[in-house]
């Protein structure tokens, strides 16, 4: 062993021993009792203890949120504060149990006490009603929670997840019309914030024709149409889903601006003719192999100088983040075909497909979406 390698091994061993010593110290009940009482450390101990309890109680928090949404309490309170007894009658919940639910809502800062023993909405509670698609996403989370009921089996891959059946398009094949309608509605409702943040982060000036691949009911293209009057728009998606986009544009009197191409990018090539292609919340639904193939098809479809625009929730890069590495990572894992990826990972896949000038525009709300652009030389 060389001297340099020996020094490196010794240094690594020392860091590991220090880390283990530190972990053993923090796990010591004697140290915990001392730190909780010592003036210089007790605030830190309390703060870390509260954070740990929040993790422990997180499932209860999410269930309170779901109960409030399913009982439509925030929607009811949009009309004004209401008493506990009125809400109990309206929701068919015993008053003693309704009191527990409402107090929990207050503790989570979704509700607030008003004079006369009434309850009203906080700003966060009101935003819960106003954020497009949020209530609908919460409403279907019972599927995800059932999939996670045995987390060890889930992470071992021993659970046949229900969520995969909720989003059957990722497996290909025919979709039941009722299922495709549910899918389209939820995607459209939850797409609003993604569209807003994508258009804030990326300028579409100079694009003459934009094709949105996997664009569903056309929610993103509608946002583009409203922001940029001179862009011709095209949509490529499954035949069960794509017609909804024509209906959306027809209702807005803009059907002349949209052309729809029905098909599956898994089995068919992407039509040429657009100088920009957008993939909005598409990649994380699919495997690495499918994504690599899709990016290659996008590259082939674009002319020289053509732009690729990607927008979806992503993992943190070197540092894991709650939105991507916890929520979206588990959600896509439950879908069984896709996975959340970091911006760097997706950028590398774009480069391997032949794209250059890969950029990562700053997103206003990374927990909503992150963006990547690339160009065909």
C-alpha positions in Angstrom: 0.0 0.0 0.0 1.4 3.4 -1.0 2.0 6.1 1.7 -0.7 8.3 0.1 -3.3 5.5 0.2 -2.4 4.6 3.7 -2.8 8.2 4.9 -6.2 8.4 3.1 -7.3 5.1 4.7 -6.2 6.4 8.2 -8.0 9.7 7.7 -11.2 8.0 6.6 -11.0 5.6 9.6 -10.6 8.6 12.0 -13.6 10.4 10.6 -15.7 7.2 10.9 -14.6 6.7 14.5 -15.4 10.3 15.3 -18.8 10.0 13.6 -19.6 6.8 15.5 -18.5 8.4 18.8 -20.7 11.3 18.2 -23.7 9.1 17.3 -23.2 7.0 20.5 -23.0 10.2 22.6 -26.2 11.6 21.1 -28.0 8.2 21.7 -26.9 8.1 25.3 -29.8 8.6 27.7 -27.4 10.1 30.3 -26.2 12.7 27.7 -29.8 13.4 26.6 -30.9 14.1 30.2 -27.9 16.4 30.8 -28.4 18.3 27.5 -32.1 18.8 28.2 -31.2 20.6 31.4 -28.1 22.5 30.5 -28.9 26.1 29.6 -26.7 26.3 26.5 -28.1 23.1 24.9 -31.7 22.7 26.2 -33.2 24.9 23.4 -31.4 22.8 20.8 -32.6 19.6 22.5 -36.2 20.9 22.6 -36.1 22.0 18.9 -34.7 18.6 17.8 -37.2 16.8 20.0 -40.1 18.7 18.5 -38.8 17.9 15.0 -38.6 14.2 15.8 -42.1 14.3 17.2 -43.4 15.9 14.0 -41.9 13.0 12.1 -43.6 10.6 14.5 -47.0 12.3 14.2 -46.8 13.0 10.5 -49.2 10.3 9.5 -51.8 11.7 12.0 -51.3 15.1 10.5 -52.0 13.9 7.0 -55.1 12.0 8.2 -56.5 15.1 9.8 -55.9 17.0 6.5 -57.6 14.2 4.6 -60.6 14.2 7.0 -61.0 18.0 6.7 -60.9 17.7 2.9 -63.2 14.7 2.5 -65.7 16.4 4.9 -65.4 19.6 2.9 -64.9 21.6 6.0 -62.5 24.2 4.4 -65.0 24.7 1.6 -67.8 25.1 4.0 -65.9 27.7 6.0 -65.2 29.7 2.9 -68.7 31.0 3.4 -67.8 32.2 6.9 -67.1 30.8 10.4 -69.3 28.1 11.8 -69.9 26.6 15.2 -68.7 23.2 16.2 -72.3 21.9 16.5 -73.3 23.2 13.1 -70.3 21.5 11.5 -71.0 18.3 13.5 -74.5 18.1 12.1 -73.5 19.1 8.6 -70.7 16.4 8.4 -72.6 13.7 10.4 -69.8 13.5 12.9 -70.5 13.2 16.7 -69.8 16.6 18.4 -67.1 15.2 20.7 -65.2 13.8 17.7 -65.7 16.9 15.6 -64.2 18.9 18.4 -61.0 16.8 18.3 -60.9 17.1 14.5 -61.4 20.9 14.6 -58.8 21.4 17.4 -56.4 19.3 15.4 -57.0 21.6 12.4 -56.2 24.6 14.6 -53.0 23.0 15.8 -52.0 22.4 12.2 -52.7 26.1 11.4 -55.4 25.3 8.9 -58.3 26.5 11.1 -58.6 29.1 13.8 -60.9 29.8 16.8 -63.3 32.7 16.4 -65.5 34.5 18.9 -68.6 32.7 19.9 -67.0 29.2 19.8 -66.9 29.4 16.0 -64.2 28.1 13.7 -62.8 29.8 10.6 -60.1 29.4 8.1 -56.5 30.6 8.4 -54.7 31.9 5.3 -53.2 28.4 4.8 -56.6 26.8 5.1 -58.0 29.2 2.5 -55.1 28.5 0.2 -55.9 24.8 0.6 -59.2 25.5 -1.2 -57.7 27.9 -3.7 -54.6 26.0 -4.9 -55.6 24.3 -8.1 -55.7 20.5 -7.9 -54.5 20.3 -4.3 -57.8 19.2 -2.8 -58.2 16.6 -5.6 -54.7 15.2 -4.9 -55.3 15.0 -1.2 -58.7 13.3 -1.9 -57.1 10.4 -3.8 -54.2 9.9 -1.3 -56.1 7.1 0.5 -54.8 4.9 -2.4 -51.2 5.9 -1.6 -51.7 5.5 2.1 -53.0 1.9 1.6 -49.9 1.1 -0.5 -47.7 2.4 2.3 -49.6 0.6 5.2 -46.7 -1.9 5.4 -43.7 0.3 4.6 -41.1 -2.6 5.0 -43.0 -4.7 2.5 -43.4 -1.7 0.3 -39.6 -1.0 0.2 -38.9 -4.6 -0.4 -41.1 -4.6 -3.4 -43.6 -7.1 -2.0 -46.7 -4.9 -2.4 -49.0 -4.9 -5.4 -49.7 -1.2 -5.3 -53.2 0.2 -6.0 -51.6 3.5 -7.3 -50.4 1.6 -10.4 -54.0 1.0 -11.2 -55.0 4.6 -10.6 -52.6 5.7 -13.3 -52.9 2.8 -15.8 -51.6 4.8 -18.7 -48.0 4.2 -17.6 -48.4 0.5 -18.5 -49.8 1.2 -21.9 -52.7 -0.6 -23.4 -56.4 0.5 -23.5 -57.9 2.7 -20.8 -61.4 2.6 -19.5 -63.1 5.9 -20.5 -64.1 6.6 -16.9 -60.5 6.0 -15.8 -59.1 8.2 -18.5 -61.6 11.0 -17.6 -60.5 10.8 -13.9 -56.9 10.9 -15.0 -57.4 13.8 -17.3 -59.3 15.9 -14.8 -56.8 15.3 -12.0 -53.8 16.0 -14.3 -55.5 19.2 -15.6 -56.3 20.5 -12.1 -52.9 19.8 -10.7 -51.1 21.2 -13.8 -52.0 24.8 -13.2 -49.2 25.6 -10.8 -46.7 23.6 -12.8 -47.7 25.6 -15.9 -47.4 28.9 -14.1 -43.9 28.1 -12.7 -42.7 26.7 -16.0 -43.7 29.9 -17.8 -42.1 32.0 -15.2 -38.8 30.2 -15.4 -38.6 29.8 -19.2 -39.2 32.2 -22.0 -41.0 30.7 -25.0 -40.2 33.7 -27.3 -38.9 32.7 -30.7 -40.8 29.4 -30.7 -43.0 29.1 -33.8 -44.5 25.7 -33.1 -44.6 23.8 -29.8 -45.5 20.2 -29.5 -46.4 19.0 -25.9 -45.7 15.3 -25.7 -47.8 13.5 -23.1 -49.8 16.7 -22.8 -53.0 15.0 -21.6 -56.0 17.4 -21.8 -53.9 20.3 -22.9 -53.7 22.3 -19.7 -50.1 23.3 -20.3 -50.7 24.2 -23.9 -53.7 26.3 -22.9 -51.4 28.2 -20.5 -48.9 28.7 -23.3 -51.6 29.8 -25.7 -52.8 32.5 -23.2 -49.3 33.8 -22.6 -48.0 33.7 -26.2 -50.4 34.6 -29.0 -48.2 33.7 -31.9 -47.2 30.1 -31.2 -48.8 27.2 -33.1 -49.5 24.4 -30.7 -49.6 20.6 -31.1 -50.3 17.8 -28.7 -49.2 14.2 -28.7 -50.8 11.7 -26.3 -52.8 8.5 -26.1 -56.0 8.4 -28.2 -58.2 8.0 -25.0 -56.8 11.2 -23.5 -55.8 13.6 -26.3 -59.3 14.5 -27.6 -60.0 16.3 -24.3 -57.5 18.9 -25.4 -59.5 19.7 -28.5 -62.6 20.2 -26.3 -60.6 22.5 -23.9 -59.4 24.7 -26.8 -62.8 24.6 -28.5 -64.5 25.9 -25.4 -62.0 28.8 -25.3 -62.6 29.5 -29.0 -58.9 28.7 -29.8 -59.3 25.3 -31.5 -57.8 26.7 -34.7 -54.4 27.0 -32.8 -54.2 23.3 -31.8 -53.5 20.2 -33.7 -53.7 16.8 -31.9 -51.6 13.7 -32.7 -52.9 10.6 -31.1 -50.5 7.8 -30.2 -48.1 6.3 -27.7 -44.5 7.5 -27.6 -43.6 4.0 -26.4 -44.4 2.4 -29.7 -44.5 5.3 -32.2 -42.2 8.0 -33.4 -43.0 11.7 -32.6 -44.2 13.8 -35.5 -41.7 16.3 -36.9 -42.6 19.9 -37.7 -42.2 21.6 -34.3 -39.2 23.7 -33.4 -39.8 23.0 -29.7 -41.0 20.0 -27.7 -42.2 20.1 -24.1 -42.3 17.2 -21.6 -44.3 18.4 -18.7 -44.5 15.9 -15.8 -43.8 13.0 -18.2 -40.4 11.6 -17.4 -40.9 10.7 -13.8 -43.8 8.4 -14.8 -41.4 6.1 -16.7 -38.4 3.8 -16.5 -34.9 4.9 -17.5 -35.2 2.8 -20.7 -38.4 4.5 -21.7 -37.1 7.9 -20.9 -33.9 7.4 -22.9 -36.0 6.2 -25.9 -38.4 9.2 -25.5 -35.5 11.7 -25.4 -34.0 10.1 -28.5 -37.3 10.4 -30.3 -37.6 14.0 -29.3 -34.1 14.7 -30.7 -35.0 13.0 -34.0 -38.2 15.0 -34.3 -36.6 18.4 -33.7 -34.8 20.4 -36.4 -31.3 21.8 -35.9 -31.6 24.5 -33.2 -34.8 23.0 -31.9 -35.5 23.3 -28.1 -36.4 20.7 -25.6 -38.3 21.9 -22.5 -38.7 19.6 -19.4 -40.6 20.5 -16.3 -41.5 18.2 -13.4 -40.7 17.6 -9.7 -37.2 16.4 -9.2 -34.9 14.9 -6.5 -32.3 17.1 -4.9 -28.9 16.6 -6.3 -26.1 16.2 -3.7 -28.6 17.1 -0.9 -31.9 15.2 -0.6 -35.0 17.3 -0.3 -38.4 16.6 1.2 -40.6 17.3 -1.8 -38.6 15.2 -4.3 -36.7 12.6 -2.2 -39.6 11.8 0.1 -43.0 12.5 -1.5 -42.4 12.2 -5.2 -39.8 9.4 -4.8 -42.3 7.3 -2.9 -45.2 8.3 -5.1 -43.5 7.2 -8.3 -42.2 4.1 -6.6 -45.8 3.1 -5.8 -46.7 3.7 -9.4 -44.2 0.9 -10.2 -43.0 2.1 -13.5 -41.3 5.5 -13.0 -39.0 7.3 -10.6 -38.2 10.8 -9.6 -34.8 11.9 -10.9 -32.4 14.8 -10.1 -31.9 17.6 -12.5 -28.3 16.5 -13.1 -29.5 12.9 -13.9 -32.0 14.2 -16.4 -29.5 16.6 -17.9 -27.1 13.7 -18.4 -29.8 11.7 -20.1 -30.5 14.7 -22.4 -26.8 14.9 -23.3 -26.6 11.2 -24.1 -29.6 11.6 -26.4 -27.6 14.1 -28.4 -28.8 17.4 -26.9 -26.4 20.3 -26.1 -26.6 23.5 -24.1 -28.4 21.8 -21.2 -29.5 24.5 -18.7 -31.3 24.5 -15.4 -33.5 27.6 -15.0 -34.3 28.6 -11.4 -37.7 27.6 -10.3 -39.8 29.8 -8.0 -41.2 26.8 -6.1 -39.0 23.7 -6.5 -41.5 21.7 -4.5 -44.0 22.3 -7.4 -41.6 21.8 -10.3 -38.1 22.2 -11.7 -37.2 23.0 -15.3 -34.5 21.9 -17.8 -33.9 23.2 -21.3 -31.7 21.7 -24.0 -31.0 22.3 -27.7 -30.4 20.2 -30.7 -27.2 21.5 -32.4 
